[in-house]
């Protein structure tokens, strides 16, 4: 019996990941299946995890006064057509109602004197606007957590998922994992499973715990992933990072080179410094190649009367910085701070249909684990999490009401448990952190992850093979080390898929910049690069991108 193998949790809908996408997915599943059991699982504390909780929670909201079709076009064009158009339209059409739901839950949003919500433009988008709640991401996530508690959603906290389960038909039927503190083996049997874990980061840029293993779990279970060749590029600094560069630029800040000269207009004449961060990062690479480094963000251009707004924050880590720095914050912040182009995370995510259904039956995806598009700007990250969470939860609930509880092969579950046990052992010469550092030294090279060529990508795959070999012989001496080791394994697999997909796309588009293919090729590359696992190796194919709402640049709809 499964109960003899580990702690068994039976549920109708299992949601993996407790950030914005997972919170909304669990709420939606519960409301669309009131008599069913919905379980939300996270490796940390639900309501205090995910990138939303550590942000200001700026989100795209399309109000009834807005032109929905124009906003869809804005985001599709901003993504250079690497986008699921029908899904994006539904996400945007849901956004206003979801915001009103949040208000009813107790979350407050700033309003003008006439009662309209305070909204701002955001980088890279011409029409679509964003807003944020009072209290930022922590309040946003906590309000949703409390709503889930009231509605009877069950929580499985501090459980690290190692594998998705498959039933005798090959459908996804839940997951297995371990308690992050005690190491107890957990079996979560589900009729429908939603992965909502963010995408893969590499433990840098204030994202130490946001490793987003979900897309790799789905890939290992046979689901297709896509957008691995694209990344979230942004300007970064080791000195004084803060969230709000978008609005600092709107208030007058500029990126300048070593001579103090602004340079963005040279590379992006239409957008200049208000370009999306991936374009700023690309320009920084080119400016560095031209010999004009170091590069700076010059905040001295912000008028004195606007500076006070930058010296406090509802983002906990950011407010801590201000309190620690005291009066120094005003000096450090409103001068020139050195910045460099930084690859924070991959945009690789699970390929789904417009209903957030993955290519393997029983599996759904939400949030940044779902591939709605290749770039999310400032605000569509959380906007996409909200909408895809609701859609995935709704459709998972429908499936769970239509099918019987899955039958699991006990021998296969026992094998997964033994696989976990095999990851433990005496401390080895190399720790998981040593291997992570080797990976970081590779993945964060700007001439590998930002400015790419066939030769450098092939060489990077060779280096990665050496890291894989070392990883195979590394054991963890405790549960904490085991979790970190498995997360590092997911990062190594992700890097392999990133380099492989980057070799396939023979053009430059968005954050994917090929020096040997410098132009955007709409004739041949309005396509998804899909990766599936066959045996132990990735198999890559391509698929045309449907353009039913916003015609392709050549005027032809696909």
N, C-alpha and C positions, 0 to 999 in steps of 0.2 A: 504493500500500500504506500501511496505517496507520503502519507503522514509519518511513515517510518523513515523516510529519506531526509525530510527536513520540515520546516514550518510551512504548512500549506495554507494559502489564502485563495479562496475561490471568489471570483468577482465576474460581473457581466462585462464591465468596461474597465480596462487598466490603462491609466495615463502615466507615462514615464517622463518625469521632468516637471518641477514645480515653479517654473518662471511664469511669465505672462501667458504664453501659449498653453502651457499645461493647466494653469488655473482656469482659464476660459474654457478649455476642452472639458475639464471635469465638471464645471458648472453647466455647460451645454448638454453634456451626456446625461447628467442628473435630471435636468428639466425636460429633456426629450424622452426620458425613460424613468419616470418618477418612482415606479415600483421596483426598479432594478438596483443592483449594487454597483457603485462606482468607486474605484480605489485610485487615489493619487499617490504616486511614489516619487521620492526624491532622495538623492544621496546625502542631502543636508537637511536643514530645517525649512519646511514649506512656508513660504511667505517671507523668507530671508535669504533666498537663493536666486540665482539667475541674474542676467545683466540688467533686467528692469529694476530690481530692488536696489541696485547700486547706481542708478541713473536719476536724472531729473524727471524721467518718464514723459518726455515730449512725445506726442503721438499725432499722427495724421488723423484728422476728423473732417469729414465732408458733411456740411450742414445742409438743410433743405434749400437754403438760399444759393448754395454753390452749384456749379455746372458739373454734374457727376461725370459726364462723358469727357469733358475737358480735363478733369483730374485724372481719369484713366489714361487719356492720351499723354498727359504730363509725365506720369510714372512710366508708361511703356516707352516713350521716347527717351526719357532719362536713362532707361535701362538698355538703350540701343536695341530694343526689340527682344532682348533675352528675358522674356516674361510670359507667364501664363495669363493671358489677357482676360479671359472670362473669370478666372479666380480673383484677379486683382479687382475687377469690377464689383464682384460680390463682397469682397473685403471692404472696399470703400463704401458700398451701399449699406453695410451693417454698422459702420463706425459711429454714426450719430446716435443710433439706438443704444449701442453698447455704452457710449458715454453717459446717456441718460440713465441706463441701468446702474452704472457706477455711482451716479448722484443719489439714486434711491438707496443704495447700500451705505451711503454716508460719506463718500468721497466728494470733496469740494473742488471746484474749478474757479479761478479768478474770472470776474465778469466786469464789463464796462458799466457805466452809469445807466445805460439804456437796457441792461440785462443781458446783452449779448456776451458770448464767451470771448475772453481775451485770446487772440490768436496771432501768430507771427509767421512770416514767410520763412522758408528754410532753404538751405543750400541745394543747388542742383535742380530745383523745381521752380517753375515760373508762376504757377497758379495755386497749387495745393499748399495749404497752410497747416500749421501744427499748434497744439496747445499742451499745457501740462497741468497736473493737479497740484493743489496745495499739499505740501508734505512730500512731494516727489515720489520716487519709485518705491521707497519703503512703505509709505502710506498706501499707495496703490496696491501693492502686493498683499499687505496685511488686511485691507478691506476685503479683498477677494477671498483670502483665507477664511476670514470670519463668516463670509457669506456661504462658503462651502461647508463650514461646520454647522451652520444653521440648517442647511438643506440636506444634511445627512451623508455627505461624501466622506468616505473613510480614508485615513492617511496611513501611509507606510513610510516613515521618515528614517533617514540615515541608512537606507538600504541601497547598496551599489549593485546595479544590474550587470551581470557578466555575459548573458546570452539571452536571445529570444527563443521561445519554445515553438516547436512545430508539431501539429497533430498528425494523425496517420494519413491525412490527405495532403499534407505539406503546407497547410495554412498556418499562419502565426496564431498561437494559442496562449499567449502570456509570456512570462519571463522567469528566469532564475537569477539569484544573486546572493549576496551575503550582507549581514549586518555590519556596518562600517566600524563598529566598536567591538562587538563580541565575536564576529566571524560566523555567527549562526547562518546556516544555509536556508534560503527562502525559495519557495516554489509559488509562483503567482499564476494560477490558471484562469484564463479569461476568454470570453467569446470574441471580444474585439480589443485590440491593443493600439494605443496612440503613442507614438514617440514624439516628445516635445522638449528635447534636451539642449536646444541651441546647436550650433555647429562646432567644429573642432577648433579650439584655440591651443596655443603652445606655451601656456603659463607665463605670459608676459603682458606688459601694458595694463597693470592693475586688474588682471584677470587670472589670478593664481589658481582659482578653483573652477573656473568655467571651461572645462575641457570638452564638454559636449560630445560624449561618446555615442550618442544615439544614431547618427548616420552610419557609423561603422557597425553598430549592432545590426542595423537593417541590411547593410551590404553583406555582412557575414551570414544573414538569414536568407539571402538570395534576392533581395530587393534591388532595384536600380537606383543609383545615385547620380547626380548631375551637378554641373557648375563647379567642379573641383578646380578647374583652371582659373577661376576668379577668386579674388580675395578681398578682405576688408582692409584697404590701405588707408593710412591716415598719417598726418604729421604728428610726431611725438617728441617729447623732451625728457631727459633724465633729471631735469632741475625742478620744474614747477609745472605739473600738469593740472589742468582744470577742465571741467566739462562746461562748454559754452563758447568755443571758438567761433562757431557759426554766428552767434550774436555779437561777439566782440568785433568781428569783421564788419557786420552791419553798422556797428557804432564807430568804425574808423580804423581798426587795427589792420595792419598789412604785413604780408610776408616780404622780407627784404633779403638781399644777398650781402656778401661781406663788405661791399662798398656802400651799403645802406640804401640801395636802389630797389624799389618794388620790381618784381619780375613776373608776376602771374599774368599780366595782360599780354606779355610777349607770347605765352604759350596758350592762353585761353582768352582771346580778345572779347568774346561775347560775355563771359562770366567773370573774368579776372579773379580776384580773391574770393568771390562768392561761389566759385565752382565747387562741385562735390569733392570730398576729401581724396578720392582716388586720383582725380585730375591734378589736385594740388601736389600729391605725392609724386606723381609722374613728372610734373614740372620741377620738383625739387631734385629728382634724380638727374634730369637733363641739365639743370643749373649747376649741379655738382660736377657733372661730366665736363661742363664748359669751364671749370676751374674757378667758379664763383662762390665756393663754400668758404667758411661756414655760413649757414642760413639761419635767419631769425624770424620770430614773430614779434613785430614792433607794436607794443600796446601803448606806447607813449602818445599815439595819435588819438586815443580815446579822450573825449572832453572830460574835464574834471568833474562836471556835474553828473556824469553818468557812471563814475568809477565806483561809487559806493555800492551799486547793485552787484558788483562782481566780488564783493568782500564778505558775502555770506551765502549760504546755500542750504537747501533742504536735503542735499546728498550728503550722507553721514561722513564718508571718508573725505569729501572735499571740505566740509565744514571743520573737520578735525585739523586739516592742513592750516586753515585760516587761524584757528585758535592757537595752534602751536607756533605759527610764525608771528602772530601779533602784528605790531606795526611794520614789521619787515615785509608783510604781504604787499602793502601798498608800494614799497620800493621795488621788490622783486618782480611784481606782476606788471607794473606799468612802465617797464623799460623794454629792452630787447632781450629775449630769451632764445637761446639756440634750439633749433628744431631740426629733425631729420626725418626722412621717409621711413615708415614702419609698416611691416606686414603683421597685422594683429591676428587675423584668423582667416580660415578658408570660408568661402561661400558654398562649399559642397553641402548638399542636402539631399533628402530623399525625393525622388521624382514621383509625382502623384498626378492624378487627374484633377479636374476642377472641383471635385468633391473631397479632396485630400486623401484619396485612397491610393495606397502604394501598389506596386506591381505584384506583390505577393498578397493573396487574399487574407483577410483578417487583420491587416496592418494599415494604419493610418499615420499621418504625420501632421504636425502643427508647429507654429512658431518658426524659428530660424533653422529647425531641423527639416523644414518643408521648403522645397525649391520653387517658391512663387516667382522669384526674379533673381537677378545676379547682383543687384545693389539696392540698398534700402534707404539711402540718404539719411538725413537726421530727422527721425520721426516716423518713418515708415517701418523701421525695425519693429517698434512696439505696435504700430498700427497693424502690421501684418500678423504679429503674434495674436493680437486680439481677434482678428477676423478669422484666420485659419484655425485658431483654437475652437471658435464657435462652430465652424463648418465641420471640422473633424469630429468634434464631440457629437454633433447632430447625426452624422452619418454612421458613426460607430454605434450610437444608441439604436439606430434603425437596424443595423446588422445584428446586434445582440438580441433584439426582440424576435428576429426571424430564425435563428439557428439554435440548436441544442448545445449543451455544454460539451466542450471538446474532450476527446479521449486522448490521454497522453501515454506514451510508451515509458514504463517505469525504468526499463534498462537504459534508455537514452537519458532520462533525468539523472539516474545514478552515475552515468558516464560524465555528465556535465559537472556533477558534484566532485567526482574524482579529478577532473581537470582542474578545478579550483584548488583542491588539496595539493596537486602537483606543482602549483605555483609557490608553495611554502617550502622553506628549508633553512639551513644554516646561512648566515650572512655570507654573501659572495664578495669577491674582490671588487667588483663594480656594483655600486648601488643604483637604484632607479634614478636618483638625481644626477649621477654621473652620466648616465646614458641620455637623460633629458637634455643635459647641457651640450652633449655632442650633437644632438638633434637641433637644438636651438642655434648652435653656431652654423649649421647648414641652412636651416629654413629661413633664418633672418638675414641672410646675405642678400643685399639688394640686387645683385647680379644673378640671383637664382629665383627669388620669389617675386621680384618686381620687374626687372629688365631681363628678359629671357632669350636664350638662343638654343638651338638644337644641341650644340656641343656642350653647353653648360648644364642643360637639363639631363643629358645622358651621363655626364660626369657626376652630377648630384645623385642620380639613381645608383651609381656605383658606390659612392660613399655611404648611401643609405643602406645598401646591402651589407656593408660591414657592421653598421649599427644593429641591423636585424640579427646578425649572427651572435653578437655580444648579448643582445636582449634574450635570445633563446636560452642562454645558459645562466640567466640571472634569477635568483630566488628571493622571496621576501621572508623576513624573519618574524613579521607580525602583520596584523590585519591592516593597519594603516599603510605599511609599506606595500602590501599586496595591492591595495586599491590604487596607490600611486603607480605601481608597476603596470597594472592593467591599463590605466589611463595613458601611460607612456606608450604602451603597445598600440593603443588606438591612434595616438599621434603619429607613430611611425607608419602605420598602415595609411593614414590620411596623407602623409607626405608622399608616399609612393603613388597614391592615386592623383595627387596634385601634379606631380612631375609628369606622370604618364598622360594625363588629360592635356596638360600644357603643351606637350610635344605634338598632340594630334591637331589642335586648333591652329591652323596655319594663317593667322591674321592677328591684328591687334585690335582689341575691343574692350572698352571699360578698363578694368584693372588688369586684364591679361595683355601684356605688352611684349611682343616678340620683335626683337631688333632685326631678325632675319625675315620677318614678315610685317613691316611697319604699318601697312595700310589696313583699314577696315574693309572687309570683303563681303558685302551684302548679297552678292550673287551666289556665293558658294557656302557662306557660313552663318546664315540665319538658321542655325541648327543647334539642338541640344547635343552635348557630348555625354553619352550615357555609359555608365560603368556597372557591370554585373560581375559577380564572382562565379567563376567556373573552376571547380577544384580548389586549388589554393591561389589561383592567379586571377588578376582582373582582366576582363574581356571588354573592349571598348567598341562602341558603335555610335552612330549619329542618327538623329531623327529631326525632320523639319519642324520648325516652330510654327504653330498655328497663329494666324493673324486675323481672326474674325472681326475684331472691333477697330483696331488701328492698323490700316494697311501697311505692308512692308514698304521700305523706302523707295523701292522701284515701282510702287503703285499696285503691285500684285498681291492679293490676299491669298493666304495658304490655308 
